Amino acid sequence: MDRKLPDWLLADLNGYISSCMGLYFTESRFADLERGIALAAKDFGFGSEEDFIRWLKSSPLKKEQIERLAAHLTVGETYFFRDPASFEALEHSVLPELLRSRHELKRIRIWSAGCSTGEEAYSIAILLTRIVPDIRSWNISILATDINAASLKKASEGVYKQWSFRNSPEWLKMKYFTPAGGGSFRIDPEIRKMVSFGYLNLAEDIYPSLLNGTNGVDIILCRNVLMYLSDAVAGSVVRGFGRSLVDDGWLLISPAEAVRAVSGVFAPVSVGEAVLYRKETGAPDTPAASMPIPYACEEGLPEKEAGPLLAPEEACEGPSQEPRAVQDLLEAARVLYGHGNYLEAARALEAIDEDDRGEEGALLLARSCANMGRLEEASRWCESVKAENALNKGAYMLLAMIRLEQARVEEAMENLRKALYIDQDFVIAHFMLGKLLREADGGHEQAMRHFDAALRLLESEKDDAMLPESDGVMAGRLREILASTLKTPADY
């Protein structure tokens, strides 16, 4: 393709796309950028690439516009069981170890970030069905996200051509797919139900978050994504992954990725012929990990290796603490939590007498536990808040998200209803209850009432208004999510 646009214009455009989408094109790939922009310009109805670029930069892009642009700038090249060495490592080492450690909890969370058309996420689901004999007794969550809406739609449909099966074993199609006509194959409905698909912009969206299921994750697969990001964005994404993963969680990236971004957060581990990356304890964000805690109980903070966090009735006891010391600890915990250092945030909060911690501190402790995957501890702290104040809507909201992660959907909906009984204008609760009702049999009409209520409440909010109990979601972003939810299948 002959280049028409000058390098300075492409470089300027590249910086803009990197800031709003996270995508980054090296100079050697400027031809790919120009080709994608030419296609996008036609799609958006512009006669010239220059006019289109000026329009792009004239105002912030909406989610729908980002999706359309991403469809032209990203290429989802994937197939089932791609990179056999990594799947061998998962099958024979990583997953068996995880299954042994979770034999009582029976909970596994996996995130395919940049899932493209879904082959990777479905491969994980198939692998789990082959190695977990009592899989129905497990709470297994496989989340698959991407910035390309067209790819997500195809993934959600679960229908694939022969090209997606190249280099894959013959048993794959025979056992897990049925012919769908025209040379296509449809994935087994049981495998399909194991994966949930959703839009997520790694450069802009918030993770970890209970609302989008990116917290307390055991394994993240993000292959052939980091290599297309700028150093700054890639580093931010990796730190986000570190916060999303439980202690000793795993990150799988492509052998061709630029791995410089994982240093300081993940340690490389050779497993067979593959190199995987394991989260280093305390490393998700160095400033938070090294932040001093200004005050503690006389006995000192519990050591990191001390095991499970304390239950409400076992929390630090002793004489009442000075108000200033309590406020210092609460502020330290807020900052540590904001940096993703949930263990240190919890330790700071446990250093406060239970009587002085208050509802805010107890809920922050519950959120810290939940983000580390310690759901039972998080539940106990939520219940302790409810016992003190039966009208604390945040406790019901957080407990609903915890119950949802525990696959206790009816209890999740009941807690959301209680939150809405307390506050009928609770936007996030309307949105989440609408999502759950939409996925339930016969709940479509009720779901639409909650979605309509959320949209009505958002009308008076500015785009940059932070929504209460939302893990930092802004009103404008929720409006976009609602618009996408209303026009797509129930699980996308």
C-alpha positions in Angstrom: 0.0 0.0 0.0 1.4 3.4 -1.0 1.5 5.8 1.9 -0.5 9.0 1.5 -0.5 10.5 5.0 2.7 12.2 6.3 4.6 10.6 9.2 4.0 13.6 11.5 0.2 13.2 11.1 0.3 9.4 11.7 2.6 9.9 14.7 0.1 12.4 16.2 -2.8 10.1 15.5 -0.9 7.2 17.0 -0.5 9.1 20.2 -4.2 9.9 20.3 -5.2 6.3 19.7 -2.8 5.1 22.3 -4.3 7.5 24.9 -7.9 6.5 24.3 -7.6 2.9 23.3 -4.2 1.7 24.4 -3.2 0.6 20.9 0.2 1.6 19.7 1.7 1.4 16.2 5.5 1.5 15.8 6.8 3.4 12.9 7.4 0.2 11.0 3.6 -0.4 11.3 2.4 3.0 10.2 1.2 1.4 6.9 -1.1 -0.8 9.0 -2.3 2.2 10.9 -3.0 4.1 7.6 -4.8 1.1 6.1 -7.0 0.8 9.2 -7.8 4.5 9.3 -8.7 4.5 5.6 -11.2 1.7 6.2 -12.6 3.4 9.3 -13.0 6.7 7.5 -15.3 5.1 4.9 -17.2 3.3 7.7 -17.8 6.6 9.5 -18.8 8.3 6.2 -15.8 10.6 5.6 -14.5 11.3 2.2 -10.8 11.7 3.3 -8.6 10.3 6.0 -7.5 13.8 7.0 -11.1 14.9 7.7 -11.7 11.8 9.6 -8.6 12.3 11.8 -9.6 15.9 12.5 -13.1 14.7 13.6 -11.7 11.9 15.7 -9.6 14.4 17.7 -12.3 17.0 18.0 -14.1 15.4 21.0 -13.7 12.4 23.3 -14.8 9.1 21.6 -17.9 7.3 22.9 -17.8 3.6 23.6 -19.7 2.7 20.4 -17.2 4.8 18.3 -14.2 3.1 20.0 -15.7 -0.3 19.2 -16.2 0.6 15.5 -12.7 2.1 15.2 -11.1 -0.9 17.0 -12.7 -3.3 14.5 -10.6 -1.7 11.8 -7.3 -1.3 13.8 -7.2 -4.7 15.5 -6.6 -8.1 13.9 -7.8 -11.0 16.0 -5.7 -13.8 14.7 -6.4 -16.9 16.9 -7.4 -20.5 16.8 -8.3 -23.3 19.2 -5.4 -24.4 21.6 -3.0 -22.0 20.0 0.5 -22.2 21.6 0.4 -25.9 22.6 3.3 -25.4 25.1 1.2 -23.0 27.2 -1.7 -25.3 27.2 0.5 -28.2 28.2 1.8 -26.2 31.1 -1.8 -25.4 32.1 -2.9 -29.0 31.8 0.0 -30.7 33.6 1.2 -28.2 36.1 -0.8 -24.9 36.7 -4.3 -26.2 36.8 -3.6 -29.4 38.8 -1.8 -27.4 41.4 -4.8 -24.9 41.5 -7.3 -27.8 41.8 -5.4 -29.3 44.7 -5.2 -26.0 46.5 -8.9 -25.3 46.0 -10.3 -28.7 46.7 -12.4 -27.4 49.6 -13.2 -23.9 48.2 -13.9 -25.3 44.7 -13.6 -21.9 43.1 -11.5 -21.0 40.0 -11.5 -17.7 38.1 -9.8 -17.3 34.7 -9.7 -14.1 32.6 -8.9 -14.1 28.8 -8.1 -10.4 28.3 -8.1 -9.5 24.6 -10.1 -12.7 23.8 -10.7 -11.8 20.1 -13.3 -14.2 18.7 -13.3 -16.5 21.7 -11.2 -19.5 20.7 -8.8 -19.2 23.6 -11.5 -18.9 26.3 -13.4 -21.9 24.9 -10.1 -23.8 24.8 -9.7 -23.2 28.5 -13.3 -24.3 29.2 -12.7 -27.5 27.2 -9.5 -28.2 29.0 -11.2 -27.9 32.4 -13.9 -30.3 31.4 -11.2 -32.8 30.5 -9.2 -32.6 33.7 -11.9 -31.9 36.4 -14.0 -35.1 36.8 -16.6 -33.4 39.2 -16.7 -30.1 37.4 -20.4 -29.5 38.1 -19.5 -29.2 41.8 -17.0 -26.4 41.1 -17.7 -22.7 40.9 -15.7 -21.9 37.7 -15.7 -18.5 36.1 -14.2 -17.9 32.7 -14.3 -14.2 31.7 -13.4 -13.2 28.2 -13.1 -9.5 27.3 -12.1 -7.5 24.2 -12.3 -4.0 22.8 -13.6 -5.2 19.4 -17.4 -5.5 19.5 -17.6 -7.5 16.3 -15.2 -10.1 17.6 -17.2 -10.4 20.9 -20.4 -10.9 18.9 -18.8 -13.7 17.0 -17.4 -15.2 20.1 -20.8 -15.1 21.9 -22.4 -17.0 18.9 -19.8 -19.8 19.2 -19.8 -20.7 15.5 -16.5 -21.2 13.7 -15.1 -22.1 10.3 -12.4 -24.7 9.6 -9.7 -22.0 9.9 -10.2 -21.8 13.7 -9.3 -25.5 14.0 -5.9 -25.5 12.2 -3.3 -27.3 14.2 -5.9 -28.5 16.7 -6.4 -32.2 17.6 -9.1 -34.1 15.6 -11.1 -35.0 18.7 -11.8 -31.3 19.3 -14.5 -31.0 16.6 -15.8 -34.5 17.0 -16.5 -34.1 20.8 -17.2 -30.5 21.4 -18.8 -29.2 18.2 -21.7 -29.9 15.9 -22.0 -29.0 12.2 -23.8 -25.7 11.7 -23.9 -25.6 7.9 -21.8 -23.9 5.3 -18.6 -25.5 6.6 -19.2 -24.1 10.1 -19.2 -25.8 13.5 -21.1 -24.7 16.6 -19.6 -25.2 20.1 -21.3 -27.5 22.6 -23.9 -25.5 24.7 -22.4 -26.7 27.9 -19.0 -25.3 27.0 -20.6 -22.1 25.8 -22.3 -21.6 29.2 -18.9 -21.8 30.9 -17.7 -18.5 29.3 -19.0 -15.0 29.8 -18.0 -12.3 27.2 -17.9 -8.6 27.8 -16.4 -5.4 26.4 -13.4 -4.0 28.3 -10.9 -1.4 27.3 -7.6 -2.3 29.0 -6.4 1.2 28.6 -9.3 3.0 30.2 -11.6 0.7 32.1 -11.2 -0.1 35.8 -9.8 -3.4 37.0 -9.9 -5.2 39.3 -13.6 -4.6 40.0 -16.3 -6.7 41.5 -18.7 -5.2 38.9 -17.0 -6.6 35.9 -15.6 -9.8 37.5 -11.9 -8.9 37.2 -11.1 -9.3 40.9 -9.6 -12.3 42.7 -8.5 -13.9 39.4 -6.3 -17.1 39.4 -5.1 -17.0 35.8 -5.0 -14.2 33.2 -4.3 -15.0 29.6 -3.3 -11.9 27.5 -1.5 -13.1 24.5 -0.6 -10.9 21.5 -2.0 -7.8 23.2 0.9 -6.2 25.1 3.0 -6.1 22.0 0.6 -3.6 20.4 0.6 -1.2 23.4 2.9 1.6 24.2 5.4 1.0 27.1 3.4 3.3 29.4 0.1 1.7 28.6 1.5 -1.8 28.7 3.0 -1.1 32.2 -0.3 0.2 33.4 -2.1 -2.9 32.1 0.3 -5.3 33.7 0.0 -3.5 37.1 -3.7 -3.8 36.7 -3.4 -7.5 36.1 -1.2 -7.8 39.2 -4.0 -6.2 41.3 -6.6 -8.4 39.7 -4.7 -11.7 40.4 -4.7 -13.5 43.8 -1.3 -14.0 45.5 0.7 -16.4 43.3 -1.7 -16.0 40.4 -0.5 -16.6 36.9 -0.1 -14.4 33.8 0.2 -16.1 30.3 1.5 -13.9 27.5 2.7 -14.8 24.0 6.4 -15.8 23.6 6.6 -12.9 21.1 5.4 -10.3 23.6 7.7 -7.5 24.8 8.1 -8.8 28.4 9.8 -5.7 29.8 6.5 -4.5 31.2 6.1 -7.5 33.6 9.4 -7.0 35.5 8.8 -6.0 39.2 5.3 -7.4 39.1 5.7 -10.9 37.8 8.5 -13.5 38.0 9.2 -15.7 35.0 8.7 -19.5 35.7 9.7 -22.2 33.2 7.0 -24.9 33.0 8.0 -27.5 30.4 8.7 -25.7 27.1 6.7 -22.6 28.2 7.6 -19.6 30.2 4.8 -18.3 32.4 4.7 -15.4 34.8 3.7 -15.6 38.4 2.6 -12.7 40.5 5.2 -11.6 43.1 3.6 -11.0 46.5 3.3 -7.4 47.3 4.4 -6.3 43.8 1.3 -5.0 42.0 2.3 -1.4 42.7 5.7 -0.7 44.3 4.8 2.7 45.8 1.9 1.1 47.7 3.9 -1.9 48.7 6.6 0.2 50.4 4.2 2.8 51.9 4.8 3.1 55.7 1.7 2.5 57.9 1.7 5.4 60.5 0.1 3.6 63.4 -0.6 0.1 64.7 -1.8 -1.9 67.7 0.7 -2.3 70.5 1.3 -5.9 69.3 2.2 -4.6 65.8 0.7 -5.5 62.5 0.3 -9.2 61.8 3.0 -10.6 59.5 2.1 -11.2 55.9 2.8 -14.9 56.4 0.4 -15.1 59.3 -2.3 -16.9 57.2 -6.0 -15.8 56.8 -7.0 -12.3 57.7 -8.7 -11.9 61.1 -12.4 -12.5 61.5 -14.5 -9.6 62.9 -14.6 -11.1 66.4 -10.8 -11.6 66.4 -9.8 -8.1 65.2 -7.3 -6.0 67.0 -8.5 -5.3 70.6 -7.2 -3.0 73.3 -7.7 0.5 74.6 -9.5 3.0 72.4 -7.1 4.6 69.9 -6.5 8.3 69.4 -8.8 9.8 66.7 -5.9 11.1 64.7 -4.2 7.7 64.7 -7.4 6.1 63.5 -7.8 8.7 60.7 -4.2 8.2 59.7 -4.7 4.4 59.4 -7.9 4.8 57.5 -6.3 7.2 55.0 -3.3 4.8 54.6 -5.7 2.0 54.0 -7.6 4.1 51.3 -4.4 4.9 49.5 -3.1 1.3 49.7 -6.4 0.0 48.4 -6.3 2.6 45.6 -2.9 1.3 44.6 -4.2 -2.3 44.6 -2.2 -3.4 47.6 -5.2 -5.1 49.3 -3.2 -7.2 51.8 -1.5 -4.1 53.3 -4.8 -2.2 53.2 -6.4 -5.0 55.2 -3.5 -5.1 57.7 -3.8 -1.3 58.2 -7.5 -1.7 58.9 -7.0 -4.6 61.2 -4.7 -2.4 63.3 -7.7 -0.2 64.2 -9.8 -1.2 67.1 -13.1 -2.7 65.8 -15.1 -0.1 67.8 -13.1 2.7 66.1 -13.0 1.3 62.6 -16.5 2.3 61.7 -18.7 1.2 58.8 -16.4 2.7 56.2 -13.4 0.8 57.5 -15.2 -2.5 57.8 -16.5 -2.2 54.2 -13.1 -1.3 52.9 -11.7 -4.3 54.7 -14.5 -6.4 53.1 -13.6 -5.1 49.6 -9.9 -5.8 50.2 -10.7 -9.4 51.1 -13.0 -9.8 48.1 -10.4 -8.5 45.7 -8.0 -11.0 47.1 -10.5 -13.8 46.5 -11.1 -14.3 50.2 -14.9 -14.3 49.8 -15.9 -15.8 53.1 -13.9 -13.3 55.1 -15.4 -10.5 53.0 -18.9 -11.9 53.7 -18.3 -11.8 57.4 -17.2 -8.2 57.4 -20.3 -7.3 55.3 -22.5 -9.1 57.8 -20.8 -7.2 60.7 -21.6 -3.9 59.1 -25.3 -5.0 58.5 -25.5 -6.0 62.2 -24.5 -2.5 63.2 -26.5 -0.7 60.6 -29.2 -2.6 58.7 -29.7 0.4 56.4 -26.1 0.5 55.0 -26.8 0.0 51.3 -23.1 -0.5 50.5 -23.0 -3.6 52.6 -25.9 -5.1 50.7 -24.4 -4.1 47.4 -21.0 -5.6 48.2 -22.5 -8.8 49.6 -24.6 -9.1 46.4 -21.4 -9.1 44.4 -19.7 -11.6 46.6 -22.7 -13.9 46.4 -22.7 -13.6 42.7 -19.1 -14.7 42.6 -20.0 -17.7 44.7 -22.7 -18.6 42.2 -25.4 -17.9 44.7 -27.5 -15.8 42.3 -30.8 -15.8 44.1 -29.0 -14.4 47.3 -27.2 -11.8 45.1 -30.6 -10.6 43.8 -32.1 -10.5 47.2 -29.3 -8.3 48.6 -29.7 -6.0 45.6 -33.4 -5.7 46.2 -32.7 -4.8 49.9 -30.2 -2.2 48.8 -32.9 -0.7 46.5 -35.4 -0.8 49.3 -33.0 1.4 51.3 -32.3 3.7 48.4 -34.6 3.6 45.3 -32.1 5.8 43.4 -29.2 3.5 43.8 -28.0 3.4 40.2 -25.5 0.6 40.3 -27.9 -1.7 42.2 -30.6 -1.1 39.5 -28.0 -1.9 36.8 -26.7 -5.1 38.4 -30.2 -6.4 39.3 -31.3 -5.7 35.7 -28.3 -7.8 34.4 -29.1 -10.7 36.7 -32.9 -10.6 35.9 -32.1 -10.4 32.2 -30.2 -13.7 32.4 -32.9 -15.4 34.5 -35.8 -17.2 32.9 -38.8 -14.9 32.5 -37.0 -11.9 34.0 -36.8 -9.7 30.9 -39.6 -7.4 31.7 -38.4 -6.8 35.3 -34.8 -6.3 33.9 -36.0 -3.6 31.6 -37.7 -1.7 34.4 -34.4 -1.6 36.3 -32.4 -0.6 33.2 -34.9 2.2 32.5 -34.6 3.4 36.1 -30.8 3.4 35.9 -30.9 5.4 32.6 -33.4 7.9 34.1 -31.2 8.4 37.2 -28.2 8.9 35.0 -29.8 11.7 33.0 -29.0 14.2 35.8 -25.4 13.1 36.3 -22.4 14.5 34.5 -20.2 12.1 32.6 -17.3 12.4 35.0 -19.5 11.9 38.1 -18.3 9.0 40.2 -21.1 6.6 41.1 -21.4 5.5 44.7 -20.4 1.9 45.5 -19.2 1.4 41.9 -15.5 0.7 42.2 -14.8 4.0 40.4 -17.2 3.7 37.5 -18.3 7.1 36.2 -21.8 8.0 35.0 -20.8 8.4 31.4 -19.2 5.0 31.3 -22.2 3.3 32.8 -24.5 5.1 30.3 -22.3 3.5 27.5 -22.4 0.1 29.2 -26.2 0.3 29.5 -26.5 1.2 25.8 -24.3 -1.7 24.9 -26.2 -4.1 27.2 -29.6 -3.2 25.8 -28.6 -3.9 22.2 -26.6 -7.1 22.7 -27.3 -10.7 23.8 -27.8 -11.3 27.6 -24.3 -12.5 28.3 -22.4 -9.9 26.3 
